[in-house]
């Protein structure tokens, strides 16, 4: 993108960030796949477009919730980044964003017992060091969605924390504001997905401040940040099929990889199945084929 004159700011596990003037950023979702905080060598075709398209879908689904997203439309981005209309490789995977001062918490909401929360529950009977009812099994719902924050690590793994520890980091009032926003959005999204025969088990939000307002930043309810299950396939106590990257994590565990670099080689057939799962997630959630999204 040097020909567009954009200054590269940062490359994360999946996204690349570029400055657009003083007030905006261009966030580009690659096809890189990260699991257990390690980036695989093999890209997953169309993954970046799915993450971007689903974020755009949810932001427009709840227009009353403030977001840093300006547009994913290449024609609109062209107004801010001259020449972008010709940069077709990035169409559908680029988000023009307002610059935000990020909240130093990962804002996770859990509606069902799964993942790290399930592992902790089996070991200690708690979730993020917080008390929950006894006798729960994998996939069981919590009585109400739980706000379960974690630290935001610059390197390595995020650390799951309870609400008191979160308050020590950002203040009790900010934890309450973040919890209220995220639990409300999770609840509404879960209701929408239930209408499509899907269960939103959990998701992670990124929040920040734009002009003093607490807003959504980064991706919103995507297969990378969420667990999304087909409702008719969920059996209590069993690992359900899902439209997220959990099956890929399960495959990594099945080959006894130790979750440290270098990553293992990913077979072609696993790449293909994972790509199809991402595309299916887009279709199941939005009701539209990925071919309708920018960059097809």
N, C-alpha and C positions, 0 to 999 in steps of 0.2 A: 504493500500500500504506500510505499515511499512516493510513488507518482502522484498521490493525492495530497501529499504534504502533511500527513497526520503524524503526530509524535506518539510513538509507542510508549505506554506507561508501564504495562505489567502483563505478564502471561501467567495465568493460573493453571490448574490442572486441566481445565476444559476451555476457559475463555481467555481471549486477548482483549486488552483494554487500550484505547487510543484517545488522546485529547482532541476535542473539537472546540476550539476557542477556549474561553475562560469558564464557560458555564455548562458545557455539555461534554459528554463522553460517547464514544462508539464502542459498544460491547459486542464482540463477535464470538459466537459459540462455535467451536471447532467440532470435529467428529472424534476427538480424543475421548477415551473412556478411562475413568479413574475408579479404582476399587480398593478399599482399605487404604486410601490415601496414596496409592501408587498408580501411575499412569501406564496403561498398557502400550505396547509398541504398535499394535494394529488399530487403525481407526475403524469406527463403526459407521458405515455409510448412512447418510441422512440424519444422523443423531443430532447435530447442531441445529438443523432446521426444525426438528421436532421440539427441542427445548425452547427455541425462540417462538415457534408458532403457538405452543401451549401457553407460554407466558403471556403472549399477546391476547390469546383467547380469554384467559382468566382476568386480566386487567380490564378488558372490555366487558366481561360478564358482570363485574362489580364496579361500575363507574363511580360509585359513591366512595370507594376506598382510594385514597390518594396514592399515587405511584410516581416513581421517578421516570417511568417510560414516557417518551415523547412519541415515537413512532417506529414501526418496523417496515413501513412502506418505502421502497427504494426511491420513489419519486419525491417523497417528503424528505428523506435523508439527503437527497441531492441538493435541496435548498440550503442545507447546512454544510455539506461536503461536496463541493463541485467535482464532478467526475464520477461520483458514486454510481450513477445509473449505468455506467459502462462496466462497473466492477461486478459482473454477474456471479462470480464465484461466491460472493458474500451475500447475495440476495437471499432473504429468508432466514439468514443466520445472524444478522446484525440488528442491534437495538440501539437507537439513539436515545440517550438517557440524560436527564438533568444530573449535574454533579451533586452529590450528597455527602454529608458527614455521617459516616457509618456508625451504627450502634455496635458496641463491642460485645455483642452476644449473638449466638446462634439461637433463633427462636423456634423451637420445635414444639409441635402440638401432636399429641398422641390420642387417638380415639380407640385404638385396639392395642393389645399386648403383643409386641413383635420385636424382632431385631435385638439391639443392645438392651432395650428395656426388658425383654423376656429373659435374656441371659442374666441380667442383674437380679431380676425377680426370682429366678430359680436359685441363685446363690444366696441372696440376703432377704428376700421377701419385700424388697423396696423397688421403687422406680426413681432414678435420679436422687437416691438417698431419701426419698419421701415415702411415707406410709401409704399403702394401698390395701384393698381387701385381700384376705387370704383365700386360697382355693382357686385362684385363677389359672386358666390354661392358655396356651398359645392361641392367638386370634380372639380371645375374649374381649368384649368391649369394656371400657371403663364406664362408670356411672355417668360421668360427664367428661368431655375432652380435657386432657391434662396439658398444661403449659410446662414443658420440661426443658429448660435452657441448657446450653453448653457454652464453654469458652470458645472463642474464635482464635484458633492457633495460627500464627504466621507460618509455622512449619510443624510437621508432625501431626499428631492426632488431637482433635478437640477433646475436651474433658467434660463429661456430664456433671452438672452441678444442680443443687437444689435452689429454691427461691431465695433463701437467705444468702447464699453465696452469690447469687446473681445480684441481689441488692447491694452487696459489698462492692461489686464491680461498677454498677451503673446507677445505684440509688433505688430505694424501695418504690418511689413514685414512678420512675421510669419502667421498672419491672411490671408494675400494675398496668401502665398504659400499653406496654408491649403485649402483655398477656391478654388484655381486653381486645385489642385489635386482632391479634392472631387467632385467638379462640373463636371470635365471632366470624372471621373469614373462613376458618377451617369448618365451622359448623354449617355455614351456608354452602360452601363448596361440597361438603359431604352430602348435603341434601340434594344438590344438583346431580351429583354423580349417582346417588341412589336411584334417581329417576332413569338413569341409563344402565341400571343393573350392576353398578360398581360400588365398591366399598373403599373409602379413603381411610386407610389404617393410620397413617401418620404423614406429616410433612414438615419441612423446615423452611422458615421464612428468613429473609434478610431485611432488616429495617435500617433506615437512616433519616437524616433531617435535610429537608430542602426548604429554604426560607422559613426555618423555624418549625415546620410541620413534620410530624413523624409519618414516613411514607414507606411503601413497599419498594425494595430495590432488588436487582438481580433477578433470578428465575422465580417463577411462581407456580407451584403445584405441578412439577414435571416428573418424569420417570427417574430423574437423577436425585430429586429432592424429596420424593414421596414413595409410599407403598400404596399401590392401587390394585385391588383384588376383584375378580369377578364374583359377585355376591352368591351366585348359585354353585360355586365351586369351593366355598369355604367350609371346612369341617373342623369343629373344635378340637384343638390339640394337634392338628396336622399343619405342615407347611403348605399354604395355598399356592396355586399358580398365580402369577401376577404380571401386571403390565408396567414393570419397572426393572431396575437392574439387579434386584435380589436374586433371580435365577442365575445371573452371571456370577454373583458372589458365591452362590451355592456350587457352581461348577468349579470355581477356584478352590473352594474348600475340599471338593471331591478329589482333587489332584494333590492334596497335601502340601500346597504352597504355604510358606511361612509368613506371608503378608509383608515381606520386606523386599526392597529392590535387589536384583533386577526382577521385573515381572516375567512370568512364564510366557512362552509362545502360545498364541491363541489360534487354534485350528480354524480353517476356513469355514467349516460348517458351524462352529460356535459364533463366529463373526456374523454369518448370514442369519442365524436364528435370532441373535441379539438385535440386529438391524430391523428385522421383521417385527420383533416385539415392540421396539420404539415406534415404528410406523403404526402398528396396531393400537398403541396407546393414544396416538394423535386421533385416529379415526374413532375409537371408542369414546373418548372424552368429548370431542367436538362434534361428532356426527358427520364430519367431512373427510374426504381422502386427502392425504398429504400432497397429492398432485395439484390441489387447489391452492396451496400455500406458495408464497414467493420463492423463486429459485427452482421451481420444478422444471 
